[in-house]
Every structure is written in structure tokens, then in C-alpha cells.
Amino acid sequence: MSTLADLMTSDVLTVAPEDTIGETAQQMVELGVSSAVVSDYGRLIGIVTERDLTRAVAGRVHSSEARVREWMTTDPITLTRDASPQEAAQVMLDNGFRHIPVVEGERTVGIVSIRDVARWSTEED
């Protein structure tokens, strides 16, 4: 039986709440990722996604001035690495999320995306 440990991306982009939207967007583009976890002294406090960055740009904010803390989703729902892909899919559907941080205690150990779950689903068929 598959778990999120089998699907998740372990190399997670981590940003600080005081980082700018512009800096974060640039890092996401350079790394080819669509989300970043927001950490404050090692503690997960939020997640920022392409969708959040789009909302910021649509709101005509200055990317060099707007801070991640203003646009992130705070206290995101998380799952553990032993959760099932089905559980991740249900959380995503129920909450309209495309990314879920995977944690071990208070430490972020990965992230699972809707793309990861879809890929797993097609491989399982």
C-alpha cells in the first residue's frame, strides 16, 4: 500500500514570512516548483502557492514590497508521511487545495501536490 512517503517531494522550498512576493516567485521559477512552505524559526506557519502569487499580482501589489506573510495560507492542513494518497486526495477535494505539506512532528519533510496524487492514481490503475 502506497503512502505519501512514496509520492511526496522531499526537497521543499522554504521561505520566511518577511520574504517578498517577488523573491519567492523568483525562487519558485528557478526551482520549477509551484509552492513553498513558510517557516518561522523552523516551525511551519504557512504555505504560499502560485495561486497566492497570482492573487497578489491581480491585486496590483508591488512584488518588491509585498511580504509572503500577507498572501500565504496560514496554519495549513498537514499530513504525515504514512498517510495514504487517497487521504491526501480527499483533503485536497474537501478544501480546494493543490498542495499539502507533509510533516514529522513540527518539521516539514515534504510536500505532496495534486499532480503527485494524479500520477499515483494513473499508475495504480
Secondary structure, DSSP 8 states (H G I E B T S, - for coil): ---HHHH-BSS--EE-TTSBHHHHHHHHHHHT-SEEEEEETTEEEEEEEHHHHHHHHHTT--TTT-BHHHHSEES---EETTS-HHHHHHHHHHHT-SEEEEEETTEEEEEEEHHHHHHHHHHH-
